[in-house]
């Protein structure tokens, strides 16, 4: 499912798909204010995909979110060891760093091409996570 949802923040509306929305929910409100991003991600996915265990278990967006958290790039979540997914983490961290450095997010596909060297590699929700957090001012913006 790749449903676009409107997310309101600071008077503006930014569109995110379900994995982007999961990142926003996880970044903003963990269960019982848990600082553990794994618990926050799982709770967000349970809320968004209550009947689809396959969607809840999708590794690429989860690895992207946890990778950003691991590097201390998500506001309100301390850096730590959260992700076992090196490639998804690397894609997300590289995309976030490009945005922080001023690279315009003209499109998901352009940002994906900028972080991958393999043109055959398919984007699988990683950029949705990064852009949802970026567009809602939840990525730490210090280079």
N, CA, C and O atoms as CSV, one atom per row, in Angstrom:
chain,resi,resn,atom,element,x,y,z
A,1,UNK,N,N,0.849,-1.176,0.000
A,1,UNK,CA,C,0.000,0.000,0.000
A,1,UNK,C,C,0.891,1.235,0.000
A,1,UNK,O,O,1.821,1.319,0.802
A,2,UNK,N,N,0.631,2.176,-0.868
A,2,UNK,CA,C,1.437,3.375,-0.969
A,2,UNK,C,C,0.505,4.588,-0.932
A,2,UNK,O,O,0.590,5.466,-1.791
A,3,UNK,N,N,-0.365,4.634,0.045
A,3,UNK,CA,C,-1.364,5.678,0.189
A,3,UNK,C,C,-0.716,6.962,0.679
A,3,UNK,O,O,0.035,6.944,1.654
A,4,UNK,N,N,-0.996,8.072,0.015
A,4,UNK,CA,C,-0.466,9.359,0.448
A,4,UNK,C,C,-1.382,9.951,1.510
A,4,UNK,O,O,-2.605,9.941,1.368
A,5,UNK,N,N,-0.784,10.459,2.559
A,5,UNK,CA,C,-1.530,11.065,3.655
A,5,UNK,C,C,-1.020,12.475,3.885
A,5,UNK,O,O,0.180,12.731,3.781
A,6,UNK,N,N,-1.923,13.387,4.196
A,6,UNK,CA,C,-1.514,14.756,4.502
A,6,UNK,C,C,-1.127,14.841,5.965
A,6,UNK,O,O,-1.859,14.369,6.836
A,7,UNK,N,N,0.007,15.432,6.234
A,7,UNK,CA,C,0.507,15.617,7.587
A,7,UNK,C,C,0.627,17.116,7.810
A,7,UNK,O,O,1.313,17.805,7.053
A,8,UNK,N,N,-0.032,17.624,8.838
A,8,UNK,CA,C,0.033,19.054,9.113
A,8,UNK,C,C,1.104,19.344,10.139
A,8,UNK,O,O,1.215,18.660,11.157
A,9,UNK,N,N,1.895,20.374,9.857
A,9,UNK,CA,C,2.964,20.779,10.773
A,9,UNK,C,C,3.240,22.253,10.535
A,9,UNK,O,O,3.490,22.670,9.404
A,10,UNK,N,N,3.196,23.022,11.577
A,10,UNK,CA,C,3.586,24.423,11.493
A,10,UNK,C,C,2.806,25.223,10.471
A,10,UNK,O,O,3.367,26.111,9.829
A,11,UNK,N,N,1.523,24.930,10.304
A,11,UNK,CA,C,0.709,25.697,9.380
A,11,UNK,C,C,0.762,25.195,7.956
A,11,UNK,O,O,-0.048,25.620,7.132
A,12,UNK,N,N,1.694,24.298,7.630
A,12,UNK,CA,C,1.781,23.774,6.275
A,12,UNK,C,C,1.367,22.320,6.255
A,12,UNK,O,O,1.272,21.669,7.296
A,13,UNK,N,N,1.123,21.825,5.068
A,13,UNK,CA,C,0.764,20.427,4.925
A,13,UNK,C,C,1.794,19.755,4.046
A,13,UNK,O,O,2.114,20.244,2.963
A,14,UNK,N,N,2.314,18.633,4.516
A,14,UNK,CA,C,3.276,17.858,3.762
A,14,UNK,C,C,2.703,16.475,3.565
A,14,UNK,O,O,2.112,15.910,4.485
A,15,UNK,N,N,2.870,15.924,2.385
A,15,UNK,CA,C,2.296,14.630,2.075
A,15,UNK,C,C,3.324,13.543,2.363
A,15,UNK,O,O,4.498,13.668,2.015
A,16,UNK,N,N,2.861,12.477,3.004
A,16,UNK,CA,C,3.722,11.332,3.290
A,16,UNK,C,C,2.934,10.063,3.035
A,16,UNK,O,O,1.720,10.029,3.235
A,17,UNK,N,N,3.620,9.019,2.593
A,17,UNK,CA,C,2.938,7.739,2.470
A,17,UNK,C,C,2.902,7.082,3.842
A,17,UNK,O,O,3.322,7.691,4.826
A,18,UNK,N,N,2.417,5.871,3.924
A,18,UNK,CA,C,2.268,5.217,5.224
A,18,UNK,C,C,3.599,5.028,5.941
A,18,UNK,O,O,3.652,5.166,7.163
A,19,UNK,N,N,4.675,4.719,5.224
A,19,UNK,CA,C,5.961,4.551,5.894
A,19,UNK,C,C,6.511,5.889,6.367
A,19,UNK,O,O,7.150,5.966,7.416
A,20,UNK,N,N,6.265,6.937,5.601
A,20,UNK,CA,C,6.620,8.275,6.059
A,20,UNK,C,C,5.813,8.667,7.279
A,20,UNK,O,O,6.340,9.268,8.216
A,21,UNK,N,N,4.520,8.323,7.267
A,21,UNK,CA,C,3.680,8.630,8.420
A,21,UNK,C,C,4.137,7.837,9.646
A,21,UNK,O,O,4.113,8.351,10.764
A,22,UNK,N,N,4.550,6.598,9.438
A,22,UNK,CA,C,5.054,5.791,10.556
A,22,UNK,C,C,6.273,6.462,11.181
A,22,UNK,O,O,6.409,6.498,12.404
A,23,UNK,N,N,7.156,6.993,10.340
A,23,UNK,CA,C,8.339,7.689,10.851
A,23,UNK,C,C,7.936,8.909,11.664
A,23,UNK,O,O,8.527,9.185,12.708
A,24,UNK,N,N,6.930,9.643,11.187
A,24,UNK,CA,C,6.464,10.824,11.916
A,24,UNK,C,C,5.844,10.437,13.255
A,24,UNK,O,O,6.123,11.063,14.278
A,25,UNK,N,N,5.013,9.417,13.244
A,25,UNK,CA,C,4.405,8.954,14.498
A,25,UNK,C,C,5.475,8.484,15.476
A,25,UNK,O,O,5.428,8.807,16.663
A,26,UNK,N,N,6.430,7.727,14.976
A,26,UNK,CA,C,7.487,7.193,15.838
A,26,UNK,C,C,8.368,8.310,16.388
A,26,UNK,O,O,8.787,8.260,17.544
A,27,UNK,N,N,8.645,9.302,15.575
A,27,UNK,CA,C,9.506,10.403,16.018
A,27,UNK,C,C,8.786,11.297,17.027
A,27,UNK,O,O,9.403,11.813,17.959
A,28,UNK,N,N,7.492,11.475,16.837
A,28,UNK,CA,C,6.744,12.413,17.670
A,28,UNK,C,C,6.225,11.812,18.971
A,28,UNK,O,O,6.321,12.450,20.019
A,29,UNK,N,N,5.686,10.618,18.928
A,29,UNK,CA,C,5.075,10.074,20.130
A,29,UNK,C,C,5.305,8.586,20.260
A,29,UNK,O,O,4.573,7.772,19.696
A,30,UNK,N,N,6.308,8.254,20.993
A,30,UNK,CA,C,6.501,6.848,21.315
A,30,UNK,C,C,5.532,6.443,22.395
A,30,UNK,O,O,5.020,7.296,23.121
A,31,UNK,N,N,5.265,5.134,22.518
A,31,UNK,CA,C,4.367,4.692,23.576
A,31,UNK,C,C,4.947,5.029,24.940
A,31,UNK,O,O,6.094,4.699,25.239
A,32,UNK,N,N,4.154,5.679,25.751
A,32,UNK,CA,C,4.583,6.058,27.102
A,32,UNK,C,C,5.885,6.863,27.060
A,32,UNK,O,O,6.710,6.773,27.969
A,33,UNK,N,N,6.055,7.641,26.007
A,33,UNK,CA,C,7.244,8.477,25.820
A,33,UNK,C,C,8.538,7.663,25.842
A,33,UNK,O,O,9.562,8.138,26.332
A,34,UNK,N,N,8.495,6.460,25.321
A,34,UNK,CA,C,9.693,5.624,25.244
A,34,UNK,C,C,10.723,6.297,24.350
A,34,UNK,O,O,10.390,6.809,23.281
A,35,UNK,N,N,11.959,6.292,24.788
A,35,UNK,CA,C,13.039,6.846,23.968
A,35,UNK,C,C,13.538,5.807,22.978
A,35,UNK,O,O,14.319,6.136,22.086
A,36,UNK,N,N,13.106,4.562,23.114
A,36,UNK,CA,C,13.581,3.494,22.247
A,36,UNK,C,C,12.882,3.572,20.892
A,36,UNK,O,O,11.680,3.319,20.801
A,37,UNK,N,N,13.624,3.920,19.838
A,37,UNK,CA,C,12.979,4.068,18.534
A,37,UNK,C,C,12.438,2.759,17.957
A,37,UNK,O,O,11.528,2.786,17.128
A,38,UNK,N,N,12.980,1.620,18.377
A,38,UNK,CA,C,12.433,0.339,17.908
A,38,UNK,C,C,11.000,0.172,18.406
A,38,UNK,O,O,10.114,-0.229,17.651
A,39,UNK,N,N,10.784,0.479,19.666
A,39,UNK,CA,C,9.443,0.381,20.249
A,39,UNK,C,C,8.514,1.398,19.592
A,39,UNK,O,O,7.359,1.093,19.292
A,40,UNK,N,N,9.024,2.602,19.374
A,40,UNK,CA,C,8.215,3.643,18.727
A,40,UNK,C,C,7.806,3.217,17.316
A,40,UNK,O,O,6.649,3.383,16.929
A,41,UNK,N,N,8.761,2.663,16.538
A,41,UNK,CA,C,8.469,2.231,15.161
A,41,UNK,C,C,7.419,1.123,15.172
A,41,UNK,O,O,6.451,1.172,14.412
A,42,UNK,N,N,7.611,0.134,16.026
A,42,UNK,CA,C,6.677,-0.989,16.081
A,42,UNK,C,C,5.268,-0.519,16.454
A,42,UNK,O,O,4.287,-1.002,15.888
A,43,UNK,N,N,5.162,0.409,17.393
A,43,UNK,CA,C,3.852,0.932,17.789
A,43,UNK,C,C,3.199,1.700,16.638
A,43,UNK,O,O,1.997,1.572,16.408
A,44,UNK,N,N,3.985,2.490,15.921
A,44,UNK,CA,C,3.450,3.246,14.781
A,44,UNK,C,C,2.968,2.300,13.687
A,44,UNK,O,O,1.905,2.512,13.104
A,45,UNK,N,N,3.738,1.268,13.410
A,45,UNK,CA,C,3.351,0.308,12.367
A,45,UNK,C,C,2.109,-0.477,12.768
A,45,UNK,O,O,1.257,-0.770,11.929
A,46,UNK,N,N,2.006,-0.813,14.036
A,46,UNK,CA,C,0.820,-1.521,14.518
A,46,UNK,C,C,-0.425,-0.646,14.339
A,46,UNK,O,O,-1.495,-1.142,13.986
A,47,UNK,N,N,-0.277,0.633,14.581
A,47,UNK,CA,C,-1.397,1.565,14.424
A,47,UNK,C,C,-1.794,1.714,12.953
A,47,UNK,O,O,-2.981,1.729,12.629
A,48,UNK,N,N,-0.803,1.824,12.064
A,48,UNK,CA,C,-1.072,2.064,10.650
A,48,UNK,C,C,-1.431,0.796,9.877
A,48,UNK,O,O,-2.185,0.851,8.905
A,49,UNK,N,N,-0.897,-0.329,10.302
A,49,UNK,CA,C,-1.119,-1.601,9.608
A,49,UNK,C,C,-1.581,-2.671,10.600
A,49,UNK,O,O,-0.876,-3.661,10.797
A,50,UNK,N,N,-2.733,-2.498,11.222
A,50,UNK,CA,C,-3.162,-3.457,12.248
A,50,UNK,C,C,-3.439,-4.863,11.712
A,50,UNK,O,O,-3.382,-5.829,12.473
A,51,UNK,N,N,-3.734,-4.995,10.429
A,51,UNK,CA,C,-4.082,-6.310,9.879
A,51,UNK,C,C,-3.056,-6.856,8.901
A,51,UNK,O,O,-3.274,-7.923,8.328
A,52,UNK,N,N,-1.943,-6.162,8.690
A,52,UNK,CA,C,-0.956,-6.616,7.712
A,52,UNK,C,C,0.414,-6.806,8.359
A,52,UNK,O,O,1.192,-5.862,8.495
A,53,UNK,N,N,0.685,-8.030,8.748
A,53,UNK,CA,C,1.989,-8.287,9.372
A,53,UNK,C,C,3.121,-8.101,8.362
A,53,UNK,O,O,4.222,-7.707,8.746
A,54,UNK,N,N,2.873,-8.375,7.080
A,54,UNK,CA,C,3.908,-8.189,6.057
A,54,UNK,C,C,4.317,-6.719,5.961
A,54,UNK,O,O,5.505,-6.408,5.875
A,55,UNK,N,N,3.341,-5.821,5.975
A,55,UNK,CA,C,3.644,-4.388,5.918
A,55,UNK,C,C,4.371,-3.946,7.177
A,55,UNK,O,O,5.298,-3.139,7.102
A,56,UNK,N,N,3.963,-4.464,8.343
A,56,UNK,CA,C,4.618,-4.093,9.601
A,56,UNK,C,C,6.060,-4.558,9.645
A,56,UNK,O,O,6.892,-3.921,10.292
A,57,UNK,N,N,6.372,-5.648,8.974
A,57,UNK,CA,C,7.716,-6.219,9.026
A,57,UNK,C,C,8.641,-5.717,7.919
A,57,UNK,O,O,9.806,-6.111,7.873
A,58,UNK,N,N,8.153,-4.868,7.038
A,58,UNK,CA,C,8.971,-4.392,5.915
A,58,UNK,C,C,10.251,-3.756,6.449
A,58,UNK,O,O,10.205,-2.808,7.232
A,59,UNK,N,N,11.379,-4.283,6.020
A,59,UNK,CA,C,12.662,-3.920,6.610
A,59,UNK,C,C,13.281,-2.620,6.149
A,59,UNK,O,O,13.955,-1.951,6.933
A,60,UNK,N,N,13.071,-2.240,4.891
A,60,UNK,CA,C,13.762,-1.057,4.370
A,60,UNK,C,C,13.368,0.234,5.084
A,60,UNK,O,O,14.256,0.963,5.524
A,61,UNK,N,N,12.086,0.550,5.219
A,61,UNK,CA,C,11.738,1.793,5.920
A,61,UNK,C,C,12.123,1.736,7.395
A,61,UNK,O,O,12.557,2.735,7.968
A,62,UNK,N,N,11.965,0.574,8.000
A,62,UNK,CA,C,12.354,0.399,9.414
A,62,UNK,C,C,13.855,0.635,9.578
A,62,UNK,O,O,14.283,1.351,10.483
A,63,UNK,N,N,14.649,0.027,8.695
A,63,UNK,CA,C,16.101,0.211,8.753
A,63,UNK,C,C,16.509,1.649,8.515
A,63,UNK,O,O,17.467,2.137,9.116
A,64,UNK,N,N,15.779,2.335,7.631
A,64,UNK,CA,C,16.066,3.745,7.367
A,64,UNK,C,C,15.797,4.590,8.611
A,64,UNK,O,O,16.632,5.402,9.011
A,65,UNK,N,N,14.618,4.393,9.223
A,65,UNK,CA,C,14.269,5.167,10.414
A,65,UNK,C,C,15.247,4.888,11.554
A,65,UNK,O,O,15.775,5.815,12.167
A,66,UNK,N,N,15.483,3.618,11.830
A,66,UNK,CA,C,16.383,3.269,12.933
A,66,UNK,C,C,17.808,3.718,12.658
A,66,UNK,O,O,18.530,4.087,13.584
A,67,UNK,N,N,18.220,3.691,11.397
A,67,UNK,CA,C,19.551,4.174,11.040
A,67,UNK,C,C,19.707,5.662,11.290
A,67,UNK,O,O,20.742,6.107,11.788
A,68,UNK,N,N,18.681,6.437,10.946
A,68,UNK,CA,C,18.707,7.870,11.226
A,68,UNK,C,C,18.769,8.118,12.732
A,68,UNK,O,O,19.500,8.992,13.198
A,69,UNK,N,N,17.997,7.345,13.478
A,69,UNK,CA,C,18.008,7.466,14.942
A,69,UNK,C,C,19.384,7.105,15.495
A,69,UNK,O,O,19.911,7.784,16.377
A,70,UNK,N,N,19.947,6.041,14.970
A,70,UNK,CA,C,21.251,5.569,15.437
A,70,UNK,C,C,22.317,6.659,15.328
A,70,UNK,O,O,23.195,6.768,16.185
A,71,UNK,N,N,22.232,7.453,14.279
A,71,UNK,CA,C,23.202,8.527,14.049
A,71,UNK,C,C,22.823,9.829,14.749
A,71,UNK,O,O,23.525,10.831,14.606
A,72,UNK,N,N,21.729,9.831,15.498
A,72,UNK,CA,C,21.306,11.041,16.209
A,72,UNK,C,C,20.716,12.095,15.295
A,72,UNK,O,O,20.767,13.284,15.609
A,73,UNK,N,N,20.155,11.676,14.163
A,73,UNK,CA,C,19.632,12.618,13.181
A,73,UNK,C,C,18.128,12.896,13.321
A,73,UNK,O,O,17.591,13.748,12.613
A,74,UNK,N,N,17.451,12.185,14.224
A,74,UNK,CA,C,16.018,12.422,14.428
A,74,UNK,C,C,15.848,13.190,15.741
A,74,UNK,O,O,16.269,12.739,16.806
A,75,UNK,N,N,15.227,14.350,15.632
A,75,UNK,CA,C,15.037,15.196,16.808
A,75,UNK,C,C,14.297,14.439,17.906
A,75,UNK,O,O,13.298,13.765,17.655
A,76,UNK,N,N,14.806,14.565,19.120
A,76,UNK,CA,C,14.163,13.972,20.275
A,76,UNK,C,C,14.530,12.528,20.560
A,76,UNK,O,O,14.085,11.964,21.560
A,77,UNK,N,N,15.332,11.924,19.700
A,77,UNK,CA,C,15.751,10.535,19.917
A,77,UNK,C,C,17.271,10.512,20.003
A,77,UNK,O,O,17.956,10.914,19.062
A,78,UNK,N,N,17.798,10.045,21.126
A,78,UNK,CA,C,19.257,10.045,21.288
A,78,UNK,C,C,19.939,9.028,20.376
A,78,UNK,O,O,19.377,7.977,20.070
A,79,UNK,N,N,21.150,9.353,19.950
A,79,UNK,CA,C,21.945,8.411,19.166
A,79,UNK,C,C,22.156,7.146,19.989
A,79,UNK,O,O,22.230,7.207,21.217
A,80,UNK,N,N,22.250,6.020,19.330
A,80,UNK,CA,C,22.448,4.749,20.012
A,80,UNK,C,C,22.560,3.641,18.995
A,80,UNK,O,O,22.633,3.906,17.795
A,81,UNK,N,N,22.574,2.422,19.445
A,81,UNK,CA,C,22.664,1.294,18.526
A,81,UNK,C,C,21.277,0.676,18.374
A,81,UNK,O,O,20.778,0.018,19.287
A,82,UNK,N,N,20.656,0.895,17.205
A,82,UNK,CA,C,19.279,0.476,16.995
A,82,UNK,C,C,19.065,-0.401,15.772
A,82,UNK,O,O,18.114,-1.182,15.740
A,83,UNK,N,N,19.921,-0.294,14.769
A,83,UNK,CA,C,19.640,-0.926,13.485
A,83,UNK,C,C,20.693,-1.960,13.110
A,83,UNK,O,O,21.890,-1.762,13.321
A,84,UNK,N,N,20.222,-3.058,12.552
A,84,UNK,CA,C,21.136,-4.067,12.018
A,84,UNK,C,C,21.268,-3.918,10.506
A,84,UNK,O,O,22.066,-4.615,9.880
A,85,UNK,N,N,20.498,-3.023,9.926
A,85,UNK,CA,C,20.459,-2.859,8.476
A,85,UNK,C,C,21.445,-1.787,8.025
A,85,UNK,O,O,21.147,-0.595,8.092
A,86,UNK,N,N,22.603,-2.209,7.571
A,86,UNK,CA,C,23.615,-1.252,7.157
A,86,UNK,C,C,23.224,-0.502,5.881
A,86,UNK,O,O,23.357,0.720,5.828
A,87,UNK,N,N,22.749,-1.201,4.865
A,87,UNK,CA,C,22.471,-0.528,3.595
A,87,UNK,C,C,21.315,0.461,3.719
A,87,UNK,O,O,21.419,1.580,3.216
A,88,UNK,N,N,20.217,0.081,4.373
A,88,UNK,CA,C,19.091,1.008,4.519
A,88,UNK,C,C,19.472,2.207,5.372
A,88,UNK,O,O,19.056,3.331,5.093
A,89,UNK,N,N,20.251,1.972,6.397
A,89,UNK,CA,C,20.766,3.067,7.224
A,89,UNK,C,C,21.622,3.993,6.367
A,89,UNK,O,O,21.448,5.211,6.402
A,90,UNK,N,N,22.540,3.424,5.604
A,90,UNK,CA,C,23.431,4.237,4.775
A,90,UNK,C,C,22.657,5.090,3.776
A,90,UNK,O,O,22.967,6.267,3.593
A,91,UNK,N,N,21.655,4.505,3.131
A,91,UNK,CA,C,20.849,5.274,2.173
A,91,UNK,C,C,20.169,6.450,2.868
A,91,UNK,O,O,20.209,7.577,2.373
A,92,UNK,N,N,19.551,6.188,4.003
A,92,UNK,CA,C,18.801,7.231,4.713
A,92,UNK,C,C,19.720,8.316,5.250
A,92,UNK,O,O,19.425,9.503,5.115
A,93,UNK,N,N,20.829,7.919,5.857
A,93,UNK,CA,C,21.770,8.900,6.412
A,93,UNK,C,C,22.363,9.748,5.297
A,93,UNK,O,O,22.498,10.962,5.449
A,94,UNK,N,N,22.718,9.125,4.183
A,94,UNK,CA,C,23.261,9.884,3.045
A,94,UNK,C,C,22.239,10.875,2.509
A,94,UNK,O,O,22.581,12.017,2.202
A,95,UNK,N,N,20.986,10.443,2.396
A,95,UNK,CA,C,19.932,11.346,1.907
A,95,UNK,C,C,19.730,12.512,2.867
A,95,UNK,O,O,19.613,13.659,2.435
A,96,UNK,N,N,19.689,12.226,4.159
A,96,UNK,CA,C,19.508,13.292,5.150
A,96,UNK,C,C,20.666,14.280,5.095
A,96,UNK,O,O,20.455,15.491,5.165
A,97,UNK,N,N,21.879,13.772,4.970
A,97,UNK,CA,C,23.046,14.662,4.907
A,97,UNK,C,C,23.008,15.535,3.666
A,97,UNK,O,O,23.363,16.712,3.728
A,98,UNK,N,N,22.584,14.978,2.540
A,98,UNK,CA,C,22.459,15.793,1.326
A,98,UNK,C,C,21.450,16.919,1.534
A,98,UNK,O,O,21.690,18.053,1.118
A,99,UNK,N,N,20.335,16.614,2.170
A,99,UNK,CA,C,19.326,17.643,2.429
A,99,UNK,C,C,19.866,18.716,3.375
A,99,UNK,O,O,19.649,19.908,3.158
A,100,UNK,N,N,20.559,18.293,4.407
A,100,UNK,CA,C,21.139,19.249,5.364
A,100,UNK,C,C,22.147,20.152,4.663
A,100,UNK,O,O,22.233,21.343,4.962
A,101,UNK,N,N,22.909,19.586,3.731
A,101,UNK,CA,C,23.919,20.359,2.994
A,101,UNK,C,C,23.312,21.279,1.949
A,101,UNK,O,O,24.029,22.068,1.333
A,102,UNK,N,N,22.008,21.193,1.739
A,102,UNK,CA,C,21.346,22.120,0.828
A,102,UNK,C,C,20.916,21.533,-0.495
A,102,UNK,O,O,20.407,22.262,-1.347
A,103,UNK,N,N,21.101,20.242,-0.700
A,103,UNK,CA,C,20.629,19.624,-1.933
A,103,UNK,C,C,19.106,19.674,-1.937
A,103,UNK,O,O,18.475,19.185,-0.999
A,104,UNK,N,N,18.504,20.254,-2.969
A,104,UNK,CA,C,17.041,20.339,-2.973
A,104,UNK,C,C,16.413,18.959,-3.163
A,104,UNK,O,O,16.916,18.129,-3.920
A,105,UNK,N,N,15.317,18.737,-2.467
A,105,UNK,CA,C,14.582,17.474,-2.604
A,105,UNK,C,C,13.569,17.637,-3.729
A,105,UNK,O,O,12.364,17.701,-3.488
A,106,UNK,N,N,14.070,17.703,-4.963
A,106,UNK,CA,C,13.187,17.937,-6.096
A,106,UNK,C,C,12.247,16.764,-6.332
A,106,UNK,O,O,11.118,16.953,-6.785
A,107,UNK,N,N,12.708,15.553,-6.027
A,107,UNK,CA,C,11.847,14.379,-6.145
A,107,UNK,C,C,12.456,13.221,-5.367
A,107,UNK,O,O,13.651,13.205,-5.071
A,108,UNK,N,N,11.609,12.260,-5.048
A,108,UNK,CA,C,12.089,11.048,-4.374
A,108,UNK,C,C,13.127,10.349,-5.237
A,108,UNK,O,O,14.173,9.926,-4.745
A,109,UNK,N,N,12.830,10.232,-6.528
A,109,UNK,CA,C,13.737,9.487,-7.407
A,109,UNK,C,C,15.081,10.192,-7.566
A,109,UNK,O,O,16.115,9.528,-7.641
A,110,UNK,N,N,15.086,11.512,-7.618
A,110,UNK,CA,C,16.354,12.244,-7.736
A,110,UNK,C,C,17.194,12.066,-6.483
A,110,UNK,O,O,18.408,11.883,-6.570
A,111,UNK,N,N,16.566,12.118,-5.333
A,111,UNK,CA,C,17.297,11.926,-4.082
A,111,UNK,C,C,17.818,10.486,-3.996
A,111,UNK,O,O,18.942,10.256,-3.550
A,112,UNK,N,N,17.004,9.527,-4.420
A,112,UNK,CA,C,17.429,8.119,-4.418
A,112,UNK,C,C,18.647,7.926,-5.323
A,112,UNK,O,O,19.617,7.276,-4.935
A,113,UNK,N,N,18.591,8.490,-6.520
A,113,UNK,CA,C,19.733,8.371,-7.444
A,113,UNK,C,C,20.989,8.988,-6.851
A,113,UNK,O,O,22.094,8.503,-7.093
A,114,UNK,N,N,20.828,10.049,-6.079
A,114,UNK,CA,C,21.984,10.719,-5.490
A,114,UNK,C,C,22.656,9.878,-4.397
A,114,UNK,O,O,23.840,10.069,-4.119
A,115,UNK,N,N,21.927,8.963,-3.783
A,115,UNK,CA,C,22.510,8.178,-2.692
A,115,UNK,C,C,22.861,6.753,-3.087
A,115,UNK,O,O,23.450,6.021,-2.291
A,116,UNK,N,N,22.514,6.351,-4.286
A,116,UNK,CA,C,22.848,4.997,-4.727
A,116,UNK,C,C,23.804,5.051,-5.900
A,116,UNK,O,O,23.712,5.924,-6.763
A,117,UNK,N,N,24.707,4.118,-5.914
A,117,UNK,CA,C,25.621,4.024,-7.057
A,117,UNK,C,C,25.126,2.983,-8.052
A,117,UNK,O,O,25.602,2.924,-9.186
A,118,UNK,N,N,24.173,2.164,-7.628
A,118,UNK,CA,C,23.631,1.108,-8.469
A,118,UNK,C,C,22.284,1.552,-9.008
A,118,UNK,O,O,21.300,1.612,-8.271
A,119,UNK,N,N,22.242,1.862,-10.289
A,119,UNK,CA,C,21.000,2.363,-10.877
A,119,UNK,C,C,19.892,1.305,-10.887
A,119,UNK,O,O,18.721,1.636,-11.077
A,120,UNK,N,N,20.250,0.059,-10.688
A,120,UNK,CA,C,19.266,-1.017,-10.657
A,120,UNK,C,C,18.616,-1.164,-9.272
A,120,UNK,O,O,17.557,-1.779,-9.148
A,121,UNK,N,N,19.237,-0.613,-8.256
A,121,UNK,CA,C,18.709,-0.708,-6.886
A,121,UNK,C,C,17.392,0.055,-6.804
A,121,UNK,O,O,17.310,1.207,-7.232
A,122,UNK,N,N,16.364,-0.583,-6.255
A,122,UNK,CA,C,15.033,0.028,-6.154
A,122,UNK,C,C,14.828,0.666,-4.782
A,122,UNK,O,O,15.166,0.087,-3.749
A,123,UNK,N,N,14.274,1.854,-4.802
A,123,UNK,CA,C,13.910,2.530,-3.559
A,123,UNK,C,C,12.733,1.763,-2.960
A,123,UNK,O,O,11.806,1.372,-3.669
A,124,UNK,N,N,12.785,1.555,-1.649
A,124,UNK,CA,C,11.795,0.702,-1.014
A,124,UNK,C,C,11.273,1.329,0.279
A,124,UNK,O,O,11.122,0.644,1.291
A,125,UNK,N,N,11.001,2.623,0.239
A,125,UNK,CA,C,10.453,3.308,1.401
A,125,UNK,C,C,11.468,4.110,2.200
A,125,UNK,O,O,11.089,4.886,3.077
A,126,UNK,N,N,12.757,3.933,1.908
A,126,UNK,CA,C,13.787,4.645,2.672
A,126,UNK,C,C,13.668,6.158,2.477
A,126,UNK,O,O,13.743,6.917,3.444
A,127,UNK,N,N,13.487,6.589,1.251
A,127,UNK,CA,C,13.414,8.023,0.955
A,127,UNK,C,C,12.110,8.607,1.493
A,127,UNK,O,O,12.081,9.765,1.909
A,128,UNK,N,N,11.040,7.829,1.491
A,128,UNK,CA,C,9.777,8.295,2.076
A,128,UNK,C,C,9.969,8.658,3.547
A,128,UNK,O,O,9.456,9.673,4.016
A,129,UNK,N,N,10.710,7.824,4.264
A,129,UNK,CA,C,10.989,8.069,5.684
A,129,UNK,C,C,11.781,9.365,5.842
A,129,UNK,O,O,11.427,10.219,6.654
A,130,UNK,N,N,12.848,9.508,5.066
A,130,UNK,CA,C,13.708,10.690,5.174
A,130,UNK,C,C,12.924,11.954,4.828
A,130,UNK,O,O,12.973,12.935,5.570
A,131,UNK,N,N,12.209,11.940,3.720
A,131,UNK,CA,C,11.488,13.148,3.306
A,131,UNK,C,C,10.357,13.520,4.262
A,131,UNK,O,O,10.120,14.705,4.499
A,132,UNK,N,N,9.663,12.541,4.809
A,132,UNK,CA,C,8.606,12.852,5.780
A,132,UNK,C,C,9.206,13.546,7.005
A,132,UNK,O,O,8.670,14.548,7.480
A,133,UNK,N,N,10.309,13.015,7.508
A,133,UNK,CA,C,10.959,13.639,8.668
A,133,UNK,C,C,11.514,15.010,8.307
A,133,UNK,O,O,11.360,15.959,9.076
A,134,UNK,N,N,12.152,15.128,7.157
A,134,UNK,CA,C,12.728,16.393,6.706
A,134,UNK,C,C,11.644,17.458,6.540
A,134,UNK,O,O,11.779,18.572,7.046
A,135,UNK,N,N,10.583,17.114,5.837
A,135,UNK,CA,C,9.517,18.086,5.552
A,135,UNK,C,C,8.758,18.519,6.796
A,135,UNK,O,O,8.061,19.533,6.777
A,136,UNK,N,N,8.886,17.770,7.861
A,136,UNK,CA,C,8.211,18.112,9.108
A,136,UNK,C,C,9.190,18.548,10.190
A,136,UNK,O,O,8.876,18.519,11.380
A,137,UNK,N,N,10.382,18.955,9.756
A,137,UNK,CA,C,11.404,19.533,10.640
A,137,UNK,C,C,11.798,18.600,11.783
A,137,UNK,O,O,11.997,19.048,12.913
A,138,UNK,N,N,11.911,17.305,11.491
A,138,UNK,CA,C,12.297,16.346,12.502
A,138,UNK,C,C,13.687,15.756,12.284
A,138,UNK,O,O,14.126,14.881,13.030
A,139,UNK,N,N,14.378,16.248,11.247
A,139,UNK,CA,C,15.774,15.856,11.014
A,139,UNK,C,C,16.642,16.952,11.619
A,139,UNK,O,O,16.404,18.140,11.400
A,140,UNK,N,N,17.642,16.544,12.373
A,140,UNK,CA,C,18.608,17.506,12.932
A,140,UNK,C,C,19.313,18.160,11.751
A,140,UNK,O,O,19.881,17.473,10.901
A,141,UNK,N,N,19.277,19.478,11.699
A,141,UNK,CA,C,19.753,20.196,10.502
A,141,UNK,C,C,21.134,20.819,10.635
A,141,UNK,O,O,21.479,21.713,9.862
A,142,UNK,N,N,21.912,20.378,11.572
A,142,UNK,CA,C,23.279,20.897,11.660
A,142,UNK,C,C,24.199,19.966,10.883
A,142,UNK,O,O,24.226,18.763,11.139
A,143,UNK,N,N,24.959,20.524,9.926
A,143,UNK,CA,C,25.824,19.677,9.095
A,143,UNK,C,C,26.972,19.067,9.883
A,143,UNK,O,O,27.784,18.331,9.322
